[in-house]
Amino acid sequence: MDIKTASALRRLRLVSAPEAVSFLLLLVCSALKRMTDFNAVPVMGAVHGILFVIYVLFWLDAWNKTKWPLKTAALYFVLSVLPTGGFFAERMLRREAEASVIAARARKEGVVNA
């Protein structure tokens, strides 16, 4: 894996968890708005919207650089629209990055010819 691909995956991984947290906070604020006089939905909506747009841009960049199959790319996108999906996406991206580092080290040491 080259440095640009690794960077794209790292950026996507780093924005996944904050995007999921902002989604959960938006849901909580939405419930509080209906039950109390507390209304933080406009602020949390803006924060979540910005993080979601960033996630989608990083997702497109990662898809372009990694050449994921459509099924994998769709999975990462679907995870972004589920309330806790960002946490799962972050974990999967971390595992993918670790596997690529292990493969690169094995190639460097001549263990495999991939």
C-alpha positions as CSV (number, residue, x, y, z in Angstrom):
1,M,0.0,0.0,0.0
2,D,1.4,3.4,-1.0
3,I,1.5,6.4,1.3
4,K,-1.4,8.2,-0.4
5,T,-3.7,5.2,0.1
6,A,-2.6,4.7,3.7
7,S,-3.3,8.4,4.3
8,A,-6.7,8.2,2.7
9,L,-7.7,5.3,4.9
10,R,-6.3,7.0,8.0
11,R,-8.3,10.2,7.3
12,L,-11.5,8.2,6.9
13,R,-10.8,6.2,10.0
14,L,-10.1,9.3,12.1
15,V,-13.4,11.0,11.1
16,S,-15.5,7.9,11.5
17,A,-15.8,7.9,15.3
18,P,-16.5,11.7,15.7
19,E,-19.1,11.5,12.9
20,A,-20.8,8.6,14.8
21,V,-20.7,10.6,18.1
22,S,-22.2,13.7,16.5
23,F,-25.0,11.6,15.1
24,L,-25.8,10.1,18.5
25,L,-25.7,13.5,20.1
26,L,-28.0,14.9,17.4
27,L,-30.5,12.1,18.2
28,V,-30.3,12.9,21.9
29,C,-30.7,16.6,21.3
30,S,-33.7,15.8,19.1
31,A,-35.3,13.8,21.8
32,L,-34.6,16.5,24.4
33,K,-36.1,19.1,22.1
34,R,-39.4,17.2,22.2
35,M,-39.3,16.5,25.9
36,T,-38.0,19.8,27.3
37,D,-37.3,23.3,26.3
38,F,-33.7,22.5,25.5
39,N,-33.0,23.0,21.8
40,A,-29.5,22.2,20.6
41,V,-30.6,20.6,17.4
42,P,-29.5,23.6,15.1
43,V,-26.0,23.5,16.6
44,M,-25.6,19.7,16.6
45,G,-27.3,19.5,13.2
46,A,-24.6,21.8,11.8
47,V,-21.8,20.0,13.5
48,H,-23.0,16.6,12.3
49,G,-23.7,17.9,8.8
50,I,-20.1,19.2,8.5
51,L,-18.7,15.9,9.9
52,F,-20.9,13.9,7.5
53,V,-19.8,15.8,4.5
54,I,-16.1,15.4,5.5
55,Y,-16.8,11.6,6.0
56,V,-18.3,11.3,2.5
57,L,-15.4,13.3,0.9
58,F,-12.8,11.1,2.7
59,W,-14.8,8.0,1.8
60,L,-14.8,9.0,-1.9
61,D,-11.0,9.6,-1.7
62,A,-10.4,6.3,0.0
63,W,-12.6,4.4,-2.5
64,N,-10.7,6.0,-5.4
65,K,-7.3,5.2,-3.9
66,T,-7.9,1.7,-2.6
67,K,-10.0,0.5,-5.6
68,W,-12.5,-1.2,-3.2
69,P,-15.1,-3.4,-4.8
70,L,-18.6,-1.8,-4.9
71,K,-19.7,-4.0,-2.0
72,T,-17.0,-2.8,0.3
73,A,-17.4,0.9,-0.6
74,A,-21.2,0.6,-0.1
75,L,-20.7,-1.0,3.3
76,Y,-18.6,1.9,4.5
77,F,-21.2,4.4,3.2
78,V,-24.1,2.5,4.8
79,L,-22.1,2.5,8.1
80,S,-22.0,6.3,7.9
81,V,-25.8,6.6,7.9
82,L,-26.3,4.3,10.9
83,P,-26.2,5.8,14.3
84,T,-23.3,3.7,15.6
85,G,-22.0,2.6,12.2
86,G,-19.0,5.0,12.4
87,F,-17.6,3.0,15.3
88,F,-17.7,-0.2,13.3
89,A,-16.2,1.5,10.3
90,E,-13.3,2.8,12.4
91,R,-12.6,-0.7,13.7
92,M,-12.8,-2.3,10.3
93,L,-10.5,0.4,8.8
94,R,-8.0,0.0,11.6
95,R,-7.9,-3.8,11.0
96,E,-7.4,-3.2,7.2
97,A,-4.6,-0.8,7.9
98,E,-2.9,-3.2,10.3
99,A,-3.2,-6.0,7.7
100,S,-1.6,-3.9,5.0
101,V,1.3,-3.0,7.3
102,I,1.9,-6.7,8.1
103,A,1.7,-7.5,4.4
104,A,4.1,-4.7,3.5
105,R,6.6,-5.9,6.1
106,A,6.4,-9.5,4.9
107,R,7.0,-8.4,1.3
108,K,10.0,-6.3,2.5
109,E,11.5,-9.2,4.3
110,G,10.9,-11.5,1.4
111,V,8.5,-13.8,3.2
112,V,5.9,-13.5,0.4
113,N,6.0,-12.5,-3.2
114,A,2.8,-10.5,-3.2
